[in-house]
Amino acid sequence: MRNDRFYSLKKSDLQKFIDHLTKRLTVFAPVPDGRSCNYRKLAQGQRVIIDHCTNTEFPPKSVFLPEGEVLLEYGKGDRVSERTPDDRAAIFGIRPCDVHALLVLDKVMLGHDRVEPHYKKRRDNTLIIAVNCTRAGENCFCESMGTSGLEEGFDLLLTDQGNHFHVEAGSGKGEKLVSENRKLFTPARKEAKRPKLEYKKRIDTKNLPGIMMKMFNSGVWEDVAKRCGSCASCTFTCPTCYCFNLVHDADIGDLDKGKVVREMDYCMLPRFSRVAGNFVFREPRTERVKQFFYHKLVYGKRRDGKFHCVGCGRCITECMAHIDITEEAKKVRDVYEKR
Amino acid sequence: MRKDDGYKPMMARVTAIVKESPLIKTFRLSFLKKDDGKSFSFSPGQFSMFSLMGTGEAPLSISSSPLEDKYLEVSVRNVGNVTNAMFRMKKGDTIGVRGSYGRGYPLENLKGKDILIVAGGIGFPPLASAIEYMLDNRDDYGKIWILYGVKEFDDLMYKKRMKRWSLAKDLDIIVTIETPCTEWDGCVGNVTELFTKLKINGRNTAGLSCGPPVMLKLVTSGFRKLGISDDDIYLSFERMMQCGTGKCGHCNIGDKYVCSDGPVFSYSDVKKMQEMVW
């Protein structure tokens, strides 16, 4: 590994760096929010507490796929114009699992020969300043998904070293940030020291897609469906869930005018697969439960070469029925092996 | 369409409307801008997103020939928000079009084969486009059978077109209606019951179908009984779609997206799908 990309940033200088960012860009960072924390736009000079919580309650996908994003505007005389986002932004304090989630979203939104231009613009215009974790949360299982560390996907990566942060520049944009703040960043020789974290949960991913495909009609899924309340919290808080609707929103005062907005949608809801004539393709709850589990652990891997689960554990934390993807994955493997 | 295009539609004007039945209308459309008309292309079985600003968008397959460069035609049944608003359109009104998307019927690969087409209800339009294309290139294809089934007499569409097609050489059309009525003296029953009337060399025949899920299931087993190989069975699927470009996540069947891997799939591919397809 090249070590000319390594720097050191004193902890006491962190806020100066953040202030440098907020002066120039829209900066999103985790701020305390009730018992947890969430990504918010920082006000100029707003203090950032880097280890208030292990990870945010809601994932950072909303920075790149904002709820209610205006995609088109239309008016009288067949005027339709595409609205392109031009915010220059940075996301500070994003954890490795969530950076991996962005790499998954890139596969979907920028891959398969078609680029989603709004997402691309936000991705291109947003600096990724990631922070390695110092402890694992109750429901974290990133290590078993291979997403607890970062090789790519960041402009800067900070690692807590006690009295200072080890900083790795992962891109030209990251190097530029460092050179703009020469007084704060001093060159460092060595790689960051990272303590081994203790994880309470894990998923054994070995042959998992193959096993799950053979267990497609297993009673395991009916059992999950019996407990599931179809509230969609899992999909709502999943950092790789990207499904959306294009909603036409007419101006109440002048019906010739209006906009087309993106609203996120959730496969756990029956109407998700409803077509004209009121036919619902995934009417039984079991089919919807399977859609979530299989998308995360099978379809994503097969389609994009990456699991669409990054082990952040949010779906476990938020599930009112205490459905745990790590336990269900284990159960299905056990049933498969004992059959 | 460019690969990085967003959701902005090209605008087209309604130049003619045919009322096929009380529930079905066909709209003839021409692009407002010449350049849009030139850049827009499609193959039979592909779909495009048709939008009425303020109401929404719907994925529809074009029913006219892909070789027709002056206009395109779409037929809709009044069943949803967008089609309901389309039903109120008058000559001269405008509608948004973006596309084309997905994979259609692989007609180029089927040259030299006999073609058995089975259409169910409002599943006829993409197949109608395929028929127009094959008639535009009549010598490239062998015998063509068209089986068309609807539930009620009022569901019947393309009466004039079928009359025109029936004049083509080596082409048979059989229409059946599930519910008997006094206006109809033709076949009565399910479209798959017509298979027994056909004398077909399954080995040199391709089966193309589009219709409701249950019908596709029955048609597929009918095709196979006739000896048509799974590689030569092509089925068009319907799913909820928002973007048409593989991004919105609504139309997946397992790891396949109907909007970009389909909407037309060969039965060889359908067999591998584990999620319930019909």
Contacts between the chains, C-beta under 8 A, distances in Angstrom:
chain1	res1	chain2	res2	distance
A	71	B	6	6.6
A	71	B	7	5.2
A	72	B	6	7.8
A	72	B	7	5.7
A	72	B	8	6.1
A	74	B	53	4.4
A	74	B	54	7.6
A	78	B	11	4.6
A	78	B	32	7.0
A	78	B	94	5.2
A	80	B	8	5.7
A	80	B	9	6.4
A	80	B	11	7.4
A	80	B	53	6.7
A	80	B	96	6.9
A	81	B	8	7.2
A	82	B	6	4.9
A	82	B	7	7.1
A	82	B	8	4.6
A	108	B	246	7.7
A	108	B	247	6.5
A	108	B	249	7.9
A	109	B	247	5.9
A	112	B	246	5.1
A	112	B	260	6.4
A	113	B	3	6.1
A	114	B	3	5.6
A	114	B	4	7.7
A	114	B	245	4.7
A	114	B	246	6.0
A	114	B	247	7.2
A	114	B	260	7.6
A	115	B	3	6.4
A	115	B	4	4.4
A	116	B	6	7.7
A	116	B	243	7.9
A	116	B	245	7.4
A	116	B	247	4.9
A	117	B	4	5.5
A	117	B	5	7.4
A	117	B	6	4.6
A	118	B	6	6.6
A	119	B	247	8.0
A	120	B	4	7.6
A	213	B	274	6.0
A	216	B	274	4.8
A	216	B	275	7.7
A	242	B	247	7.5
A	242	B	249	6.0
A	243	B	248	6.1
A	243	B	249	3.4
A	243	B	250	6.4
A	244	B	242	6.7
A	244	B	243	7.7
A	244	B	247	7.8
A	244	B	248	5.2
A	244	B	249	7.3
A	245	B	242	5.2
A	245	B	248	7.1
A	246	B	7	6.4
A	246	B	56	7.7
A	246	B	57	6.4
A	246	B	242	5.0
A	246	B	243	6.8
A	246	B	248	7.4
A	247	B	56	7.8
A	248	B	51	7.9
A	248	B	53	6.6
A	248	B	54	5.4
A	248	B	55	6.0
A	248	B	56	5.0
A	248	B	57	7.9
A	250	B	54	4.1
A	255	B	54	6.4
A	256	B	54	8.0
A	258	B	53	6.6
A	258	B	54	5.3
A	260	B	7	6.5
A	260	B	53	7.7
A	265	B	242	7.7
A	265	B	248	7.6
A	265	B	249	7.6
A	265	B	250	7.1
A	267	B	249	7.3
A	272	B	240	7.0
A	272	B	250	6.6
A	273	B	239	7.0
A	273	B	240	5.3
A	273	B	250	6.9
A	274	B	240	6.1
A	275	B	80	7.9
A	275	B	238	6.0
A	275	B	239	6.8
A	275	B	240	5.2
A	276	B	58	7.3
A	276	B	79	4.5
A	276	B	80	3.1
A	276	B	81	7.9
A	276	B	82	7.9
A	276	B	83	6.6
A	277	B	79	4.8
A	277	B	80	7.2
A	279	B	213	8.0
A	281	B	239	6.5
A	281	B	240	7.4
A	281	B	276	7.8
A	287	B	275	7.7
A	287	B	276	6.8
A	290	B	275	7.7
A	291	B	252	7.9
A	291	B	275	7.9
A	294	B	254	7.4
A	294	B	275	7.9
A	295	B	252	7.6
A	298	B	255	7.1
A	299	B	252	6.8
A	299	B	254	6.1
A	299	B	255	4.0
A	300	B	255	8.0
A	302	B	255	4.3
A	303	B	255	4.6
